[in-house]
C-alpha cells in the first residue's frame, strides 16, 4: 500500500469518526438547549396561569394558541407531582390543509411535544394542569443543523481528499526524485547522485544522507579498484625479473633432464601468473572505461584474422572450423574487440576435444561461437563470474568475465546456451539476446 | 652494436645486460633519469632500451630530449604501463617500438635487432646468415639460389631464431611471439615441436645446414657451432 493511500485511509477514517462524534455532541447540546428553552416557556405559561387564578379566583379559559395547549382536570388534592414530560401534541389542521392528507381521517396529527404537569388550587377545588407545547419546530431545527453538519463533513472529506491528492503528491515529489536517483545508482558509474531540490527538512536530510552514502560507496569502490590496479601493477616488475632470470638461467647450459623439467614448470607457472595479472589489469581498465577509443572496426576481418592466427592450433587439435561471416561494422576500441573475439575463440579451442568442431557465425545482429566439448551444459549463471573455472581448465578464470565486461562496454549482450551438444556463446549487437 | 639500457630495476637491468653482452654488442646502463640524460647527451647508441618510470623523472622526457636534438638513436620503450595511451604517446614521440613488462629476453632481442636493422639499412635490406639470405621486404628466404617456401609463422620463427642466435629460446617465448600473449599452451607444447620440425625440414631440404637444435627439452637454440 502506498504511503499516500495509507495516509489517506487513516485520515479519512479519523475525520469521519471525529465529525460523527462532534455531530452527536452538537445534537445533544442543541436539543438540550432547545428543551431548556421550551421548559422556560412552559414555566412562564404556568406562572401566567397562577397569576390569573390568584387575580380572578377562577380557571382561565382553555384556549389554544400557536402550538400550545392547556388543559385542566379536577384532581384529588396533593395527588399531582410537578414534572416536565415528553409527550405528544395533537395538532389540528387548518381548513385547506386537510385535503392533502387523505390518509388520516382524524382532522389532525400527532407531533412530538413537551409538556408540564402542575397543579393549581381555585378556592378549595384542586386542579391538575397540563401545558403542552409542540416540539416540531425544535425537531426541524435539529434536523436542519444535523443536515448541515453532515454536509460539512462531506464537504470537508472532499476537500481533504483533493488536498491529499494535489498537495501530498507535490510534497512527496522530492522523495520520488531521490528514489529515482537511487534506482539508477551504479557503483561503477562516474556520474554523481544529483541533489534533489527541496525545501522540506526531512527530504533534504534524506537527500544529504543518500548523497553521502553514494559518495562513500563510490569512493570505497574506487579505492578497491585502485588497490587491484596497483597490486597488479606492482606485480609486473617482479614477474618481469623472474622471467628474465629464467631466460638467463637457461643460457648457462649443461642442464640435466630434471633441472630442465623444473624450469619448464617454472616457465608455465610464471606465464600463467603473468596472464592472470594482465587479465586483472585489463578488467580494471575496462571497468574504469579507460579504453574509450571510438573507431570503426570491421568485425568480419577481425574474426578472419583471429582464425588465421590460430590456424596451427586448430590443426594441432584436429578441429574443424566452419565460418559463415557477413559484413559487420562496429564502433569502439579495436584492442578490446580483438580481445573479445580471441577470448571466445580460444575458449572454444580450450574446452574442445581432439577432432571436435567450432562454428562461427557472424550476421548483422549477432556473432555466435559454437563449439563441441563436454556433454553437459555449463552453469550459465556462474560462468561469467570472476575466477569461475571448469575443472581442469588451465585458463585464468577471467576470460569470460572480461568478455562480458567488453560486451557491456560496447553495449552488446553476451549469452551462453547449450544446444544439440554445442556450447554456444552469442554476442547480440543490439544488446538483446537473439534467439537462434 | 652499442646499446644503452635505462632501467631502474636492478634484477631486470642485469639480466638484459647479460643477455645482450656478447659477440659484437657493447652494453651500457643507467639507473636514474639524470644518469640516463648525461649518457644520451655524451654518446650515441644504436638502440636505447628506455623504461618509463625512473627515479627522478619520466622516460618520456628522455625521449623528448633525444628527438629535440635529432639524435638518431633507436628507442625501444620497455614499460610496465600497459596502457594504450602510453603506447601511442611513446610511438608518437618517436619511439621505434614499445614492449610491455614482463617480456622474454628473446623477444626483447628480436625487437632490438629489428630496430637496428631498420636503422642501419634504411629499411630495404637483406639479412644474411651464412648460406641463408633473407629478403626482409619481399619476405623471401633463399639458400644460395634455392628459394625456401615458408609460411608466415615459419618465416617469423626463423627471424626470431636468427635474432637470438646462440641463445636458448624457451618454448613459451616462441609461442608468445607467434601466437600472442593470450596464448595458453601449458597443456600442449607439441605443436611447437611439429612447427619447428617443419622449418628445419624445409631449410635442410633447401640445402641449408640444420642450425636449430633442441635444448634440454625446454627450448631451442639457433647456432652455427
Boltz contact constraints between the chains, C-beta under 6 A:
constraints:
  - contact:
      token1: [A, 236]
      token2: [B, 80]
      max_distance: 6.0
  - contact:
      token1: [A, 236]
      token2: [B, 101]
      max_distance: 6.0
  - contact:
      token1: [A, 237]
      token2: [B, 9]
      max_distance: 6.0
  - contact:
      token1: [A, 239]
      token2: [B, 102]
      max_distance: 6.0
  - contact:
      token1: [A, 240]
      token2: [B, 12]
      max_distance: 6.0
  - contact:
      token1: [A, 240]
      token2: [B, 101]
      max_distance: 6.0
  - contact:
      token1: [A, 240]
      token2: [B, 102]
      max_distance: 6.0
  - contact:
      token1: [A, 241]
      token2: [B, 11]
      max_distance: 6.0
  - contact:
      token1: [A, 241]
      token2: [B, 12]
      max_distance: 6.0
  - contact:
      token1: [A, 243]
      token2: [B, 102]
      max_distance: 6.0
  - contact:
      token1: [A, 244]
      token2: [B, 12]
      max_distance: 6.0
  - contact:
      token1: [A, 244]
      token2: [B, 15]
      max_distance: 6.0
  - contact:
      token1: [A, 244]
      token2: [B, 105]
      max_distance: 6.0
  - contact:
      token1: [A, 245]
      token2: [B, 15]
      max_distance: 6.0
  - contact:
      token1: [A, 247]
      token2: [B, 104]
      max_distance: 6.0
  - contact:
      token1: [A, 247]
      token2: [B, 105]
      max_distance: 6.0
  - contact:
      token1: [A, 248]
      token2: [B, 15]
      max_distance: 6.0
  - contact:
      token1: [A, 248]
      token2: [B, 18]
      max_distance: 6.0
  - contact:
      token1: [A, 250]
      token2: [B, 168]
      max_distance: 6.0
  - contact:
      token1: [A, 251]
      token2: [B, 167]
      max_distance: 6.0
  - contact:
      token1: [A, 251]
      token2: [B, 168]
      max_distance: 6.0
  - contact:
      token1: [A, 255]
      token2: [B, 216]
      max_distance: 6.0
  - contact:
      token1: [A, 260]
      token2: [B, 216]
      max_distance: 6.0
  - contact:
      token1: [A, 260]
      token2: [B, 217]
      max_distance: 6.0
  - contact:
      token1: [A, 260]
      token2: [B, 218]
      max_distance: 6.0
  - contact:
      token1: [A, 263]
      token2: [B, 218]
      max_distance: 6.0
  - contact:
      token1: [A, 264]
      token2: [B, 218]
      max_distance: 6.0
  - contact:
      token1: [A, 267]
      token2: [B, 170]
      max_distance: 6.0
  - contact:
      token1: [A, 267]
      token2: [B, 172]
      max_distance: 6.0
  - contact:
      token1: [A, 268]
      token2: [B, 186]
      max_distance: 6.0
  - contact:
      token1: [A, 271]
      token2: [B, 172]
      max_distance: 6.0
  - contact:
      token1: [A, 274]
      token2: [B, 102]
      max_distance: 6.0
  - contact:
      token1: [A, 312]
      token2: [B, 191]
      max_distance: 6.0
  - contact:
      token1: [A, 316]
      token2: [B, 191]
      max_distance: 6.0
  - contact:
      token1: [A, 335]
      token2: [B, 84]
      max_distance: 6.0
  - contact:
      token1: [A, 342]
      token2: [B, 182]
      max_distance: 6.0
  - contact:
      token1: [A, 394]
      token2: [B, 184]
      max_distance: 6.0
  - contact:
      token1: [A, 394]
      token2: [B, 186]
      max_distance: 6.0
  - contact:
      token1: [A, 394]
      token2: [B, 187]
      max_distance: 6.0
